[in-house]
Amino acid sequence: MGSLFKLLLLYLWLHLMDGGSVFVSSMGMLLVALFLLMERLRWRERTIISYVLRWIGGLLRNVTMEHVAGEELLLNLDLGNPILVNAIKAFSPLKIRMGGTLQDNVIYETKDANIQCAPFVKNSSDLFGFSKGCLSMSRWDQLNVFFKKAGAMVVFGLNALSGRTVGPDGSAIGAWNSSNAKSLIRYTVNKGYTIHGWELGNELCGSGIGAKIIAEQYASDKTPKSLQVVTQHIYNLGPGNDNQLMNKILDPSYQDGGGQPFRDLQAILKNSSTSAVAWVGEAGGAYNSGQNRVSNSFVNSFWYLDQLGMAASYDTKTYCRQTLIGGNYGLLDTATFVPHPDYYSALLWHRLMGSNVLSTSFGGMKNIRAYAHCSKQSRGITLLLINYSANTTIRVRVLTEGSGSSGSLSLQQGGAPRINFARMSANSKMNEKGNREEYHLRPKDGNLQSKNVVINGEIMVLNSSGGIPPMEPFNRSMFRPNCCSFLYCIFSYSKYNTSCL
């Protein structure tokens, strides 16, 4: 949800799952959106970063669903914009999920469809507040050419309401008519396009959003072996028009409640016989497009990075960000395509946090979040520190315990700076200079609602060609404590040889 009208969702992935998948969306504890993938906290697979892009551009710029900009983003988005291409390439390979509420109201203009392709038209009396729309095969061709150029891999959301009748209470009656979907898949295969996976339906489980399908009917629409992923959508910050939204983001006690949806889905999958894995198929923090100067500003990274680290504590295989472009929570500005602060937070996560995730604990004040992974590019550990305190700078010392798959990391506040890498392998050693690399994230001019992020003293500004600027690390002595200023985020990459493989 996040806005009830979105269909194109773009995902960044750090690893690939088997092709030919069918994904089923389910309602989370709150609402639905698209987000970053994280892997499990104890040495599981790696984090996946995902983005969302919608069919309808600029939807719900205000907080009511009646205020809708009329442009159809999927159909009119400038795919040749160099900023858009460069922003996606920076995460290559990028996995793109196209889906959302309107995916269950779209017809594919294949030869078998025998229709005149028409755009979505706003109509409050129609399902989801729009008439049925059409995806032309010429636009589908353009999108696939763009995906290949940008180094993206596609997950496409199929219309799960095709052939069903939706009653006054939103209940969808009848079996799924898959003929139009099969025709699209056949066209796609014949054109040589590679689709990483197919998702069936969006927010149709449970009470649904606008429409709902009972679980038994949903199950009968697919074979058990075709189901590989179960998704939930999360908007744990509530509505975008909440005047306490910024305070919620900066309250770690409130953020603690964001772990419940992960625990719930993890328990369901554990207690079932399915081999399907959990995703967060969409998450934008605050639904109904988020809030201007909050969801698109530096302060939102306190929520975003914490969610990534938290998702790694559970068996969530993918976490998808709502959105890549569109709404206040877009990582790129809808009008200019210029990246917002969360884009750079995601990019650092993508480049630094590796496949293996370490159990991490912090023995100090509760306003500190700490997450650690084996580093992505080389042996070592990358530590993320988030300081929610408004007036406290902390000094952190790091200790590692155990080895192999039981490795863990503990941190202590203050005291004499020391690093104790306990039980490390016999050939473990620091890098030659005994240094670590740090990336300090802060807002421009100290304004938490700034749309500009400063990394190690440099304002992140696109170059003249629309390219993403370099992010150069600070070099620090390994024996110097990690120092995290108030309302600050730090990635600290230590290049020593540990049990991280």
Sequence and secondary structure as in RCSB ss.txt:
>XXXX:A:sequence
MGSLFKLLLLYLWLHLMDGGSVFVSSMGMLLVALFLLMERLRWRERTIISYVLRWIGGLLRNVTMEHVAGEELLL
NLDLGNPILVNAIKAFSPLKIRMGGTLQDNVIYETKDANIQCAPFVKNSSDLFGFSKGCLSMSRWDQLNVFFKKA
GAMVVFGLNALSGRTVGPDGSAIGAWNSSNAKSLIRYTVNKGYTIHGWELGNELCGSGIGAKIIAEQYASDKTPK
SLQVVTQHIYNLGPGNDNQLMNKILDPSYQDGGGQPFRDLQAILKNSSTSAVAWVGEAGGAYNSGQNRVSNSFVN
SFWYLDQLGMAASYDTKTYCRQTLIGGNYGLLDTATFVPHPDYYSALLWHRLMGSNVLSTSFGGMKNIRAYAHCS
KQSRGITLLLINYSANTTIRVRVLTEGSGSSGSLSLQQGGAPRINFARMSANSKMNEKGNREEYHLRPKDGNLQS
KNVVINGEIMVLNSSGGIPPMEPFNRSMFRPNCCSFLYCIFSYSKYNTSCL
>XXXX:A:secstr
  SS   B     SS   SSEEEEEEE SS    B     TTT S   EEEEE SBTTBTSSSSTT B   BHHH
H  TT HHHHHHHHTT SEEEEE SGGGGGEEEE TTT        B TTSGGGB  EEEEHHHHHHHHHHHHHH
TEEEEEEE TTTT EE TTSBEES    HHHHHHHHHHHHTT  EEEEEE SS STT SS B  HHHHHHTS GG
GEEEEEEEE TTEETT TTHHHHHT HHHHHGGGHHHHHHHHHHHTSS   EEEEEEE SEETT  TTTTTSTTH
HHHHHHHHHHHTTTTEEEEEEEEEESSTT SB TTT  B HHHHHHHHHHHHEEEEEEEEEEES TTEEEEEEEE
SSSSSEEEEEEE  SS  EEEEEEEE  GGG EEEEEESSS   EETT  TT    TT EEEEEEEEEGGG TT 
S EEETTEE    TTS       EEEETTS EEE SSEEEEEEE    S  
